């Protein structure tokens, strides 16, 4: 029975989180990151963030317990348990999940708010997967209790982790190409919102009377987050269109390609791309070029020089695609 429970818990923890991961990766429609890069963030959430979270929570809880013993007359054990859930866990776990996002944000692959939300969501799902597995093993004492636990944690608790870190990632990505003063405002705001979501969920489900409000709040937060994400993706498409219009005027991209490149539903239809050109690679290169141009204008110094080199290289790649295609078609 113990071996069967462990296997069932592993499947119940892993499969839904991977399904969620594929969904949020797919939602990044314009410049989808390589799946291995998303998996790297997922792996951090499942391992490093959990390990540091356990260590950090133990350390953080020690002085908090001393304060509770000093000020509380009774129910100290209950207050310690509650403080661990609503104070220690939100602060420490969002920090251990978010620290990897901060490191990743220095990568050129981290292009903005959309990427930040996807990568942050991946970290949260990884964390939720490992936490779910531990909960399923520890508290699934009967088949019915195990099943209820799987449903609640899969549909809500793990989703909370995903949304919380995605929120911080979105703010971090949006702040990346903003002035320093806005970075000092946006990044802490994103972290505070992530902690607040985590705190609100843990507090609401700590009491039977308020659990329903926790469910409703999380559903509302999911709806708002999804809506904002879709709006962000829409404006990313507008940015791509604007930047590629300049490339048309400079002669790097044919004017008729603007009817396809900035639009998700049109860019991979066949018939518009010249014969001999790898359409998938062309779309990806042109999209990256557009985003690098936008980023170039929002950085300075050595970073701007690096982005300019990327822009020149991407333009050259596009030129070579058309040149090789023309050469191939001429020979035919």
Short mmCIF file of the C-alpha atoms (twelve columns), coordinates in Angstrom:
data_MODEL
# 
_entry.id   MODEL 
# 
loop_
_atom_site.group_PDB 
_atom_site.id 
_atom_site.type_symbol 
_atom_site.label_atom_id 
_atom_site.label_alt_id 
_atom_site.label_comp_id 
_atom_site.label_asym_id 
_atom_site.label_seq_id 
_atom_site.Cartn_x 
_atom_site.Cartn_y 
_atom_site.Cartn_z 
_atom_site.pdbx_PDB_model_num 
ATOM 1   C CA . UNK A 1   0.000   0.000  0.000   1 
ATOM 2   C CA . UNK A 2   2.838   2.389  0.853   1 
ATOM 3   C CA . UNK A 3   4.561   1.825  -2.504  1 
ATOM 4   C CA . UNK A 4   1.296   2.252  -4.400  1 
ATOM 5   C CA . UNK A 5   0.557   5.496  -2.507  1 
ATOM 6   C CA . UNK A 6   4.009   6.843  -3.325  1 
ATOM 7   C CA . UNK A 7   3.611   6.034  -7.036  1 
ATOM 8   C CA . UNK A 8   0.071   7.457  -7.191  1 
ATOM 9   C CA . UNK A 9   1.228   10.591 -5.348  1 
ATOM 10  C CA . UNK A 10  4.132   11.027 -7.749  1 
ATOM 11  C CA . UNK A 11  1.865   10.762 -10.782 1 
ATOM 12  C CA . UNK A 12  -0.726  13.087 -9.244  1 
ATOM 13  C CA . UNK A 13  1.965   15.645 -8.442  1 
ATOM 14  C CA . UNK A 14  3.898   15.532 -11.726 1 
ATOM 15  C CA . UNK A 15  1.354   15.071 -14.533 1 
ATOM 16  C CA . UNK A 16  -0.956  18.050 -13.815 1 
ATOM 17  C CA . UNK A 17  1.977   20.427 -13.262 1 
ATOM 18  C CA . UNK A 18  3.549   19.427 -16.570 1 
ATOM 19  C CA . UNK A 19  0.193   19.969 -18.270 1 
ATOM 20  C CA . UNK A 20  -0.038  23.449 -16.722 1 
ATOM 21  C CA . UNK A 21  3.567   24.115 -17.770 1 
ATOM 22  C CA . UNK A 22  2.836   23.282 -21.401 1 
ATOM 23  C CA . UNK A 23  -0.208  25.559 -21.337 1 
ATOM 24  C CA . UNK A 24  1.608   28.631 -20.011 1 
ATOM 25  C CA . UNK A 25  4.533   27.996 -22.374 1 
ATOM 26  C CA . UNK A 26  2.124   27.837 -25.316 1 
ATOM 27  C CA . UNK A 27  0.441   31.087 -24.270 1 
ATOM 28  C CA . UNK A 28  3.637   33.010 -25.064 1 
ATOM 29  C CA . UNK A 29  2.659   33.171 -28.707 1 
ATOM 30  C CA . UNK A 30  5.090   35.649 -30.292 1 
ATOM 31  C CA . UNK A 31  8.549   34.727 -29.014 1 
ATOM 32  C CA . UNK A 32  8.175   31.434 -27.218 1 
ATOM 33  C CA . UNK A 33  11.310  30.541 -25.252 1 
ATOM 34  C CA . UNK A 34  12.969  27.152 -25.849 1 
ATOM 35  C CA . UNK A 35  11.218  24.593 -23.702 1 
ATOM 36  C CA . UNK A 36  14.504  23.598 -22.060 1 
ATOM 37  C CA . UNK A 37  14.811  27.169 -20.739 1 
ATOM 38  C CA . UNK A 38  11.317  27.007 -19.251 1 
ATOM 39  C CA . UNK A 39  12.147  23.585 -17.802 1 
ATOM 40  C CA . UNK A 40  15.267  25.033 -16.185 1 
ATOM 41  C CA . UNK A 41  13.082  27.439 -14.218 1 
ATOM 42  C CA . UNK A 42  10.602  24.668 -13.421 1 
ATOM 43  C CA . UNK A 43  13.473  22.541 -12.111 1 
ATOM 44  C CA . UNK A 44  14.663  25.362 -9.847  1 
ATOM 45  C CA . UNK A 45  11.190  25.681 -8.362  1 
ATOM 46  C CA . UNK A 46  10.987  21.921 -7.790  1 
ATOM 47  C CA . UNK A 47  14.412  21.593 -6.176  1 
ATOM 48  C CA . UNK A 48  16.441  24.665 -5.214  1 
ATOM 49  C CA . UNK A 49  13.511  26.844 -4.193  1 
ATOM 50  C CA . UNK A 50  12.009  24.055 -2.070  1 
ATOM 51  C CA . UNK A 51  15.332  23.236 -0.381  1 
ATOM 52  C CA . UNK A 52  16.114  26.888 0.399   1 
ATOM 53  C CA . UNK A 53  12.503  27.408 1.431   1 
ATOM 54  C CA . UNK A 54  12.699  24.675 4.047   1 
ATOM 55  C CA . UNK A 55  16.018  25.947 5.439   1 
ATOM 56  C CA . UNK A 56  14.920  29.572 5.325   1 
ATOM 57  C CA . UNK A 57  11.590  28.846 7.005   1 
ATOM 58  C CA . UNK A 58  13.276  27.018 9.876   1 
ATOM 59  C CA . UNK A 59  15.661  29.924 10.444  1 
ATOM 60  C CA . UNK A 60  13.028  32.643 10.026  1 
ATOM 61  C CA . UNK A 61  10.565  30.905 12.334  1 
ATOM 62  C CA . UNK A 62  12.964  30.765 15.313  1 
ATOM 63  C CA . UNK A 63  12.793  34.480 16.304  1 
ATOM 64  C CA . UNK A 64  9.098   34.580 15.366  1 
ATOM 65  C CA . UNK A 65  8.395   31.735 17.801  1 
ATOM 66  C CA . UNK A 66  10.281  33.592 20.538  1 
ATOM 67  C CA . UNK A 67  8.125   36.679 19.984  1 
ATOM 68  C CA . UNK A 68  4.956   34.568 20.178  1 
ATOM 69  C CA . UNK A 69  6.111   32.936 23.437  1 
ATOM 70  C CA . UNK A 70  6.816   36.378 24.886  1 
ATOM 71  C CA . UNK A 71  3.494   37.999 24.017  1 
ATOM 72  C CA . UNK A 72  0.980   35.109 23.968  1 
ATOM 73  C CA . UNK A 73  -0.619  33.814 27.151  1 
ATOM 74  C CA . UNK A 74  -1.997  30.587 25.684  1 
ATOM 75  C CA . UNK A 75  -2.436  28.709 22.385  1 
ATOM 76  C CA . UNK A 76  1.211   29.358 21.583  1 
ATOM 77  C CA . UNK A 77  1.570   26.177 19.527  1 
ATOM 78  C CA . UNK A 78  -1.441  27.095 17.382  1 
ATOM 79  C CA . UNK A 79  -0.163  30.637 16.903  1 
ATOM 80  C CA . UNK A 80  3.259   29.338 15.914  1 
ATOM 81  C CA . UNK A 81  1.702   27.037 13.346  1 
ATOM 82  C CA . UNK A 82  -0.480  29.836 11.974  1 
ATOM 83  C CA . UNK A 83  2.431   32.297 11.812  1 
ATOM 84  C CA . UNK A 84  4.437   29.737 9.877   1 
ATOM 85  C CA . UNK A 85  1.674   29.497 7.290   1 
ATOM 86  C CA . UNK A 86  0.715   33.174 6.931   1 
ATOM 87  C CA . UNK A 87  3.994   35.002 7.668   1 
ATOM 88  C CA . UNK A 88  7.010   32.750 7.231   1 
ATOM 89  C CA . UNK A 89  5.888   30.725 4.208   1 
ATOM 90  C CA . UNK A 90  4.795   33.661 2.011   1 
ATOM 91  C CA . UNK A 91  7.923   35.712 2.702   1 
ATOM 92  C CA . UNK A 92  10.513  32.942 2.556   1 
ATOM 93  C CA . UNK A 93  9.033   30.861 -0.269  1 
ATOM 94  C CA . UNK A 94  8.397   33.817 -2.567  1 
ATOM 95  C CA . UNK A 95  11.972  34.931 -1.939  1 
ATOM 96  C CA . UNK A 96  13.477  31.515 -2.711  1 
ATOM 97  C CA . UNK A 97  11.356  31.170 -5.849  1 
ATOM 98  C CA . UNK A 98  12.041  34.732 -6.930  1 
ATOM 99  C CA . UNK A 99  15.812  34.776 -6.463  1 
ATOM 100 C CA . UNK A 100 16.310  32.579 -9.529  1 
ATOM 101 C CA . UNK A 101 14.041  34.871 -11.549 1 
ATOM 102 C CA . UNK A 102 16.213  37.842 -10.614 1 
ATOM 103 C CA . UNK A 103 19.292  35.972 -11.861 1 
ATOM 104 C CA . UNK A 104 17.548  34.849 -15.063 1 
ATOM 105 C CA . UNK A 105 16.338  38.406 -15.727 1 
ATOM 106 C CA . UNK A 106 19.895  39.398 -16.717 1 
ATOM 107 C CA . UNK A 107 19.712  36.986 -19.655 1 
ATOM 108 C CA . UNK A 108 18.806  38.336 -23.104 1 
ATOM 109 C CA . UNK A 109 16.237  35.564 -23.338 1 
ATOM 110 C CA . UNK A 110 14.307  37.367 -20.605 1 
ATOM 111 C CA . UNK A 111 12.606  39.888 -22.908 1 
ATOM 112 C CA . UNK A 112 9.941   41.527 -20.774 1 
ATOM 113 C CA . UNK A 113 6.756   41.076 -18.789 1 
ATOM 114 C CA . UNK A 114 5.384   38.181 -20.844 1 
ATOM 115 C CA . UNK A 115 8.584   36.165 -20.473 1 
ATOM 116 C CA . UNK A 116 8.727   37.037 -16.785 1 
ATOM 117 C CA . UNK A 117 5.204   35.758 -16.224 1 
ATOM 118 C CA . UNK A 118 5.872   32.489 -18.091 1 
ATOM 119 C CA . UNK A 119 9.197   31.787 -16.375 1 
ATOM 120 C CA . UNK A 120 7.864   32.818 -12.973 1 
ATOM 121 C CA . UNK A 121 4.838   30.612 -13.498 1 
ATOM 122 C CA . UNK A 122 7.163   27.722 -14.379 1 
ATOM 123 C CA . UNK A 123 9.082   28.174 -11.121 1 
ATOM 124 C CA . UNK A 124 5.834   28.290 -9.152  1 
ATOM 125 C CA . UNK A 125 4.584   25.108 -10.823 1 
ATOM 126 C CA . UNK A 126 7.837   23.321 -10.026 1 
ATOM 127 C CA . UNK A 127 7.562   24.384 -6.402  1 
ATOM 128 C CA . UNK A 128 3.902   23.340 -6.301  1 
ATOM 129 C CA . UNK A 129 4.744   19.937 -7.775  1 
ATOM 130 C CA . UNK A 130 7.275   19.066 -5.072  1 
ATOM 131 C CA . UNK A 131 5.123   20.507 -2.295  1 
ATOM 132 C CA . UNK A 132 2.105   18.574 -3.568  1 
ATOM 133 C CA . UNK A 133 4.065   15.322 -3.595  1 
ATOM 134 C CA . UNK A 134 5.136   15.829 0.015   1 
ATOM 135 C CA . UNK A 135 1.586   16.702 1.086   1 
ATOM 136 C CA . UNK A 136 0.062   13.713 -0.752  1 
ATOM 137 C CA . UNK A 137 2.457   11.356 1.021   1 
ATOM 138 C CA . UNK A 138 2.102   12.979 4.442   1 
ATOM 139 C CA . UNK A 139 -1.613  13.714 4.699   1 
ATOM 140 C CA . UNK A 140 -3.319  11.317 2.277   1 
ATOM 141 C CA . UNK A 141 -4.021  8.845  5.068   1 
ATOM 142 C CA . UNK A 142 -7.226  7.442  3.531   1 
ATOM 143 C CA . UNK A 143 -8.269  7.126  -0.132  1 
ATOM 144 C CA . UNK A 144 -10.962 9.806  0.236   1 
ATOM 145 C CA . UNK A 145 -8.661  12.194 2.103   1 
ATOM 146 C CA . UNK A 146 -5.936  11.612 -0.497  1 
ATOM 147 C CA . UNK A 147 -8.327  12.295 -3.391  1 
ATOM 148 C CA . UNK A 148 -9.660  15.518 -1.861  1 
ATOM 149 C CA . UNK A 149 -6.119  16.656 -1.162  1 
ATOM 150 C CA . UNK A 150 -5.081  15.969 -4.763  1 
ATOM 151 C CA . UNK A 151 -8.036  17.912 -6.152  1 
ATOM 152 C CA . UNK A 152 -7.643  20.939 -3.884  1 
ATOM 153 C CA . UNK A 153 -3.888  21.221 -4.174  1 
ATOM 154 C CA . UNK A 154 -3.844  20.607 -7.939  1 
ATOM 155 C CA . UNK A 155 -6.603  23.091 -8.736  1 
ATOM 156 C CA . UNK A 156 -5.762  25.727 -6.136  1 
ATOM 157 C CA . UNK A 157 -2.622  25.520 -3.987  1 
ATOM 158 C CA . UNK A 158 -0.200  24.780 -6.851  1 
ATOM 159 C CA . UNK A 159 -1.965  27.345 -9.037  1 
ATOM 160 C CA . UNK A 160 -1.430  29.897 -6.263  1 
ATOM 161 C CA . UNK A 161 2.316   29.240 -6.372  1 
ATOM 162 C CA . UNK A 162 2.243   29.630 -10.146 1 
ATOM 163 C CA . UNK A 163 0.306   32.909 -10.038 1 
ATOM 164 C CA . UNK A 164 2.355   34.401 -7.202  1 
ATOM 165 C CA . UNK A 165 5.737   33.888 -8.856  1 
ATOM 166 C CA . UNK A 166 4.302   34.778 -12.279 1 
ATOM 167 C CA . UNK A 167 3.216   38.104 -10.784 1 
ATOM 168 C CA . UNK A 168 6.712   38.841 -9.531  1 
ATOM 169 C CA . UNK A 169 8.190   37.716 -12.853 1 
ATOM 170 C CA . UNK A 170 5.870   39.979 -14.833 1 
ATOM 171 C CA . UNK A 171 6.838   43.020 -12.766 1 
ATOM 172 C CA . UNK A 172 10.497  42.068 -13.005 1 
ATOM 173 C CA . UNK A 173 10.280  41.711 -16.778 1 
ATOM 174 C CA . UNK A 174 8.357   44.949 -17.209 1 
ATOM 175 C CA . UNK A 175 10.906  46.781 -15.074 1 
ATOM 176 C CA . UNK A 176 13.905  45.439 -17.008 1 
ATOM 177 C CA . UNK A 177 13.760  48.104 -19.707 1 
ATOM 178 C CA . UNK A 178 12.526  50.947 -17.528 1 
ATOM 179 C CA . UNK A 179 14.551  53.726 -15.837 1 
ATOM 180 C CA . UNK A 180 16.273  52.922 -12.542 1 
ATOM 181 C CA . UNK A 181 13.742  54.827 -10.439 1 
ATOM 182 C CA . UNK A 182 10.911  52.732 -11.861 1 
ATOM 183 C CA . UNK A 183 12.885  49.548 -11.217 1 
ATOM 184 C CA . UNK A 184 13.054  50.472 -7.523  1 
ATOM 185 C CA . UNK A 185 9.273   50.854 -7.541  1 
ATOM 186 C CA . UNK A 186 8.132   48.021 -9.797  1 
ATOM 187 C CA . UNK A 187 10.311  45.154 -8.542  1 
ATOM 188 C CA . UNK A 188 9.418   45.503 -4.831  1 
ATOM 189 C CA . UNK A 189 5.767   46.025 -5.809  1 
ATOM 190 C CA . UNK A 190 5.771   42.752 -7.730  1 
ATOM 191 C CA . UNK A 191 7.323   40.908 -4.807  1 
ATOM 192 C CA . UNK A 192 4.843   42.410 -2.330  1 
ATOM 193 C CA . UNK A 193 1.911   41.364 -4.541  1 
ATOM 194 C CA . UNK A 194 3.303   37.822 -4.765  1 
ATOM 195 C CA . UNK A 195 3.652   37.664 -0.975  1 
ATOM 196 C CA . UNK A 196 0.177   39.139 -0.521  1 
ATOM 197 C CA . UNK A 197 -1.430  36.502 -2.760  1 
ATOM 198 C CA . UNK A 198 0.412   33.734 -0.910  1 
ATOM 199 C CA . UNK A 199 -0.514  35.239 2.466   1 
ATOM 200 C CA . UNK A 200 -4.193  35.685 1.522   1 
ATOM 201 C CA . UNK A 201 -4.519  32.105 0.303   1 
ATOM 202 C CA . UNK A 202 -2.793  30.550 3.311   1 
ATOM 203 C CA . UNK A 203 -4.757  32.686 5.752   1 
ATOM 204 C CA . UNK A 204 -8.123  31.953 4.174   1 
ATOM 205 C CA . UNK A 205 -7.624  28.164 4.051   1 
ATOM 206 C CA . UNK A 206 -6.353  28.093 7.634   1 
ATOM 207 C CA . UNK A 207 -9.941  28.492 8.866   1 
ATOM 208 C CA . UNK A 208 -12.893 26.427 7.705   1 
ATOM 209 C CA . UNK A 209 -15.205 29.454 7.735   1 
ATOM 210 C CA . UNK A 210 -13.054 31.451 5.283   1 
ATOM 211 C CA . UNK A 211 -11.882 28.703 2.906   1 
ATOM 212 C CA . UNK A 212 -14.579 29.488 0.335   1 
ATOM 213 C CA . UNK A 213 -13.377 33.098 0.176   1 
ATOM 214 C CA . UNK A 214 -9.881  31.837 -0.524  1 
ATOM 215 C CA . UNK A 215 -11.163 29.775 -3.446  1 
ATOM 216 C CA . UNK A 216 -13.140 32.709 -4.847  1 
ATOM 217 C CA . UNK A 217 -10.235 35.125 -4.411  1 
ATOM 218 C CA . UNK A 218 -7.833  32.791 -6.207  1 
ATOM 219 C CA . UNK A 219 -10.261 32.257 -9.089  1 
ATOM 220 C CA . UNK A 220 -10.692 36.025 -9.436  1 
ATOM 221 C CA . UNK A 221 -6.931  36.569 -9.300  1 
ATOM 222 C CA . UNK A 222 -6.445  33.914 -11.992 1 
ATOM 223 C CA . UNK A 223 -8.999  35.595 -14.239 1 
ATOM 224 C CA . UNK A 224 -7.432  39.043 -13.798 1 
ATOM 225 C CA . UNK A 225 -3.910  37.688 -14.324 1 
ATOM 226 C CA . UNK A 226 -4.922  35.815 -17.469 1 
ATOM 227 C CA . UNK A 227 -6.619  38.932 -18.848 1 
ATOM 228 C CA . UNK A 228 -3.572  41.115 -18.170 1 
ATOM 229 C CA . UNK A 229 -1.325  38.479 -19.738 1 
ATOM 230 C CA . UNK A 230 -3.421  38.428 -22.914 1 
ATOM 231 C CA . UNK A 231 -3.347  42.225 -23.091 1 
ATOM 232 C CA . UNK A 232 0.451   42.132 -22.685 1 
ATOM 233 C CA . UNK A 233 0.761   39.604 -25.509 1 
ATOM 234 C CA . UNK A 234 -1.456  41.835 -27.684 1 
ATOM 235 C CA . UNK A 235 0.760   44.864 -27.094 1 
ATOM 236 C CA . UNK A 236 3.839   42.741 -27.761 1 
ATOM 237 C CA . UNK A 237 2.372   42.097 -31.207 1 
ATOM 238 C CA . UNK A 238 1.870   45.832 -31.687 1 
ATOM 239 C CA . UNK A 239 5.515   46.433 -30.750 1 
ATOM 240 C CA . UNK A 240 6.646   43.849 -33.287 1 
ATOM 241 C CA . UNK A 241 4.539   45.505 -35.994 1 
ATOM 242 C CA . UNK A 242 5.928   48.962 -35.236 1 
ATOM 243 C CA . UNK A 243 9.555   47.825 -35.188 1 
ATOM 244 C CA . UNK A 244 9.247   45.807 -38.388 1 
ATOM 245 C CA . UNK A 245 7.726   48.773 -40.208 1 
ATOM 246 C CA . UNK A 246 11.138  50.414 -39.866 1 
ATOM 247 C CA . UNK A 247 12.760  47.289 -41.312 1 
ATOM 248 C CA . UNK A 248 10.479  47.554 -44.337 1 
ATOM 249 C CA . UNK A 249 11.489  51.174 -44.917 1 
ATOM 250 C CA . UNK A 250 15.160  50.150 -44.621 1 
ATOM 251 C CA . UNK A 251 14.659  47.386 -47.166 1 
ATOM 252 C CA . UNK A 252 15.373  44.385 -44.946 1 
ATOM 253 C CA . UNK A 253 11.843  42.970 -45.000 1 
ATOM 254 C CA . UNK A 254 9.333   42.979 -47.903 1 
ATOM 255 C CA . UNK A 255 6.303   45.242 -47.191 1 
ATOM 256 C CA . UNK A 256 3.782   42.438 -47.768 1 
ATOM 257 C CA . UNK A 257 5.321   40.432 -44.917 1 
ATOM 258 C CA . UNK A 258 3.875   42.919 -42.429 1 
ATOM 259 C CA . UNK A 259 0.513   41.314 -43.142 1 
ATOM 260 C CA . UNK A 260 1.800   38.104 -41.534 1 
ATOM 261 C CA . UNK A 261 4.817   38.481 -39.226 1 
ATOM 262 C CA . UNK A 262 3.128   40.433 -36.372 1 
ATOM 263 C CA . UNK A 263 -0.013  38.265 -36.318 1 
ATOM 264 C CA . UNK A 264 -0.209  34.933 -34.523 1 
ATOM 265 C CA . UNK A 265 -2.920  33.450 -36.728 1 
ATOM 266 C CA . UNK A 266 -1.230  34.439 -40.006 1 
ATOM 267 C CA . UNK A 267 2.503   34.065 -39.493 1 
ATOM 268 C CA . UNK A 268 2.668   30.285 -39.951 1 
ATOM 269 C CA . UNK A 269 0.213   29.996 -42.837 1 
ATOM 270 C CA . UNK A 270 1.862   28.831 -46.032 1 
ATOM 271 C CA . UNK A 271 2.078   30.714 -49.298 1 
ATOM 272 C CA . UNK A 272 3.345   34.143 -48.243 1 
ATOM 273 C CA . UNK A 273 6.968   33.255 -47.455 1 
ATOM 274 C CA . UNK A 274 9.341   33.071 -50.487 1 
ATOM 275 C CA . UNK A 275 10.263  29.601 -51.688 1 
ATOM 276 C CA . UNK A 276 13.560  28.431 -50.256 1 
ATOM 277 C CA . UNK A 277 13.212  30.434 -47.030 1 
ATOM 278 C CA . UNK A 278 12.792  28.491 -43.790 1 
ATOM 279 C CA . UNK A 279 9.528   30.115 -42.719 1 
ATOM 280 C CA . UNK A 280 9.727   29.099 -39.061 1 
ATOM 281 C CA . UNK A 281 13.284  30.392 -38.714 1 
ATOM 282 C CA . UNK A 282 12.437  33.576 -40.617 1 
ATOM 283 C CA . UNK A 283 9.467   34.335 -38.360 1 
ATOM 284 C CA . UNK A 284 11.550  33.710 -35.243 1 
ATOM 285 C CA . UNK A 285 14.466  35.834 -36.498 1 
ATOM 286 C CA . UNK A 286 12.243  38.740 -37.544 1 
ATOM 287 C CA . UNK A 287 10.378  38.649 -34.227 1 
ATOM 288 C CA . UNK A 288 13.627  38.634 -32.238 1 
ATOM 289 C CA . UNK A 289 14.900  41.524 -34.370 1 
ATOM 290 C CA . UNK A 290 11.810  43.581 -33.559 1 
ATOM 291 C CA . UNK A 291 12.129  42.956 -29.820 1 
ATOM 292 C CA . UNK A 292 15.882  43.673 -29.802 1 
ATOM 293 C CA . UNK A 293 15.234  47.023 -31.494 1 
ATOM 294 C CA . UNK A 294 12.693  47.931 -28.820 1 
ATOM 295 C CA . UNK A 295 15.105  46.885 -26.095 1 
ATOM 296 C CA . UNK A 296 17.972  48.795 -27.729 1 
ATOM 297 C CA . UNK A 297 16.120  52.064 -27.207 1 
ATOM 298 C CA . UNK A 298 15.505  51.335 -23.552 1 
ATOM 299 C CA . UNK A 299 19.064  50.553 -22.444 1 
ATOM 300 C CA . UNK A 300 22.310  52.506 -22.492 1 
ATOM 301 C CA . UNK A 301 26.084  52.110 -22.488 1 
ATOM 302 C CA . UNK A 302 27.575  48.673 -23.134 1 
ATOM 303 C CA . UNK A 303 24.142  47.042 -23.103 1 
ATOM 304 C CA . UNK A 304 23.089  49.230 -25.998 1 
ATOM 305 C CA . UNK A 305 26.207  48.236 -27.939 1 
ATOM 306 C CA . UNK A 306 25.446  44.568 -27.313 1 
ATOM 307 C CA . UNK A 307 21.892  44.966 -28.535 1 
ATOM 308 C CA . UNK A 308 23.107  46.825 -31.613 1 
ATOM 309 C CA . UNK A 309 25.378  43.899 -32.462 1 
ATOM 310 C CA . UNK A 310 22.408  41.573 -32.105 1 
ATOM 311 C CA . UNK A 311 20.340  43.790 -34.399 1 
ATOM 312 C CA . UNK A 312 23.066  43.854 -37.059 1 
ATOM 313 C CA . UNK A 313 23.488  40.092 -36.839 1 
ATOM 314 C CA . UNK A 314 19.760  39.416 -37.112 1 
ATOM 315 C CA . UNK A 315 19.452  41.714 -40.127 1 
ATOM 316 C CA . UNK A 316 22.343  39.870 -41.754 1 
ATOM 317 C CA . UNK A 317 20.668  36.525 -41.081 1 
ATOM 318 C CA . UNK A 318 17.485  37.725 -42.786 1 
ATOM 319 C CA . UNK A 319 19.451  39.060 -45.754 1 
ATOM 320 C CA . UNK A 320 21.231  35.717 -46.121 1 
ATOM 321 C CA . UNK A 321 17.918  33.835 -45.990 1 
ATOM 322 C CA . UNK A 322 16.595  35.809 -48.953 1 
ATOM 323 C CA . UNK A 323 19.934  35.710 -50.801 1 
ATOM 324 C CA . UNK A 324 20.268  31.939 -50.495 1 
ATOM 325 C CA . UNK A 325 16.627  31.464 -51.487 1 
ATOM 326 C CA . UNK A 326 17.102  33.620 -54.603 1 
ATOM 327 C CA . UNK A 327 20.307  31.753 -55.477 1 
ATOM 328 C CA . UNK A 328 18.528  28.419 -55.082 1 
ATOM 329 C CA . UNK A 329 15.535  29.520 -57.158 1 
ATOM 330 C CA . UNK A 330 17.813  30.896 -59.896 1 
ATOM 331 C CA . UNK A 331 19.627  27.556 -60.197 1 
ATOM 332 C CA . UNK A 332 16.321  25.750 -60.479 1 
# 
